[in-house]
Amino acid sequence: MKAGYRDVVGSFEEVDVIVKAFNNLKETGYQDLSILSPIYNHELDNLIKPTVSPVRFFTLLGGILGCASGFALTIWTSLDWPLLTSAKPIVSIPPFVIIAFELTILLGAVGTLFGLILSARFPFAPIKAAYDPKFTEDRFGILVRCLEPQAPDVQDALKSLGAEEVRFE
């Protein structure tokens, strides 16, 4: 957690109440909000602005690199050890497509794995302090990251919006 910041977690029982609270907090000016939910819900999903995963760019880069290296490998091999077969050209693209395709798939998969590990910050990912077993059973939660002096105001706002329990992390 950044220095000078505080996490405030509010627990709610119903989806309608948490939707109203989330919208109210957004209108108030709090931007660093997270929703903790035991189930997938379209209303909650629509509240959070969609994020584009950077993993797909790693997959694309790996695929392009795999295709280019597949063609480069086969063309270089054919030119370095030419095998003359009747009147066919030494560099013929159709048979090289198979190798290029296979390397596209291979390096695309490796790029996906690499991108997933990097974007998840695998070895360095901090454990969320706001975890509570009730958010995996039957309660919904809003996590608000705010400046230290704003924490009591956020606590009061969450209570007034219908939070059953509010705690600091």
N, C-alpha and C positions, 0 to 999 in steps of 0.2 A: 504494500500500500504506500502511496506517495506521502511524504511528510506533510503534515498540516491538513490531511484529509481524513474523513471519518465515514464509515459505512453505517447506515441506519437501515434496519430490516423491519418491515411491517408484515404481519401475518393476517390473511383474509380467508374467509370461509367460502365466499361465493364469487363466481366469475364476474358477474355484473358489477359488483362492488369494486373489484380490483381494476376493471376497465375504467370505471368512473374516476377512481383514485389516480390511476396512471395518467389519464388525460388531464386531470386537474393539476397534477405535479408538473407535467410538461408545460401547461399554460402558465404556471407560476414561474417557470424559468429553469427548473432543474433539468439538466441534459443527460447526466450520467445515471441512467436508470436501467435496471435489469429486472426481469420477471422470473420468479422461481415457481415452477408448476409441476404437479405430479403427472399430468396428462397433456397431450397435444390438444390445443384449442385454437380454432381459426381466428377467433376474436383477439386472443392474446398475440397470435402470430402477426396479425395485421397491425398491431400497435407498434411493434418493434420494426424499425426501418430495415429493409433487407440488406444483407451484406453479401458482397461477392467474394467467394472463396478464392484465394490466390493459388490454390492447388491446381486449378484448371490451366493456369498459365505454365506451370511446371510440366504438366502433361503435354501441352502443345509444344513447348520447347523440346522436350524429350522426343516427341514424335517427329518433329522436323529434323532434329539432329540424327535420329535413327534412320530416317529415309535418306538423308544426304550421305550419311556414312555407309549405308548399304550400297547405294549406287557408286560411291567413291571406291569402296573396297572391291567390288566386282569389276569395275572398269580398270582399276589399277592392276588387279590380278591378271586380267585378260591381256592388258598391254605389256605387262612384265613377262608373262609366259604365253606368248601367242600360240594358239592351237588352230591351225588352218584346216577348215573342214569344207571341202568343195569350194564353192564360190561365195560362201557366207562371210559377212563382215566379222572382224574380230570383236568389235564393240557393237553388240546387238542388244538393244534395250529390253525387249520382251522377256528373255530369260532372267534378266537381272532384277525384274520387278518382284520376284518371289523373295529374294534375299532382302531387298529394300523393305518389303512389307513386313517381313519377320523382325527386322531390326527396328522398324517403326513401332511395332507392338512392344518389343522388349524394352527399348529405351523410353517409350511412353509410360510403361508400367513402372520402370525405375524412377522416372521423373515424378510420377504421381506419389510414390512412396517417399521420395526425398522432399517433395513439397509438403506432404502431410506432416512429416516429422518437423520440418522447419516452421510451418505455420502453427503447429500445436505447441511449439517451444518445448518439445518433448523432454529433454533433460532438465529444463529450467522452469517448467510450468509451476506456478505457485498454487497451493491448495486453497480453494475458496473458503474464506472464513465464515461465510454466511450459510454454510450447509447446516441443515437441520432435518432430522428424519421425518418430521411432519410434512415437509415440502415434497416428500416422495410418497406420502400416504393420502392425505385428504385436505391439505391446506395449500393456498396460493400465497406467494410472497412478492413484495417489491423491495429491491435492494437499491438504495439511493446513496451514491457517493457524493459527499458534499464537503465543503470546507469545515474545519473544526468549529468555528463560531456559529455556523448555520445549523449544526446538528440538533440543538433543542427546538429550533423552528420546524425542522423537518419532522421531528418526533411529534410535535403538536399537530402538524398538518396531517400526518398519517393517522393519528388518533381521531381527529375530527372527520376524516374521510371514511372511517369505519373499520380501522384496523383493530383486531382483537388483542394483538400483542405487538409491542414495538420495543426493539432492543438495539443497542449499539454494538458494533463489531470492532 
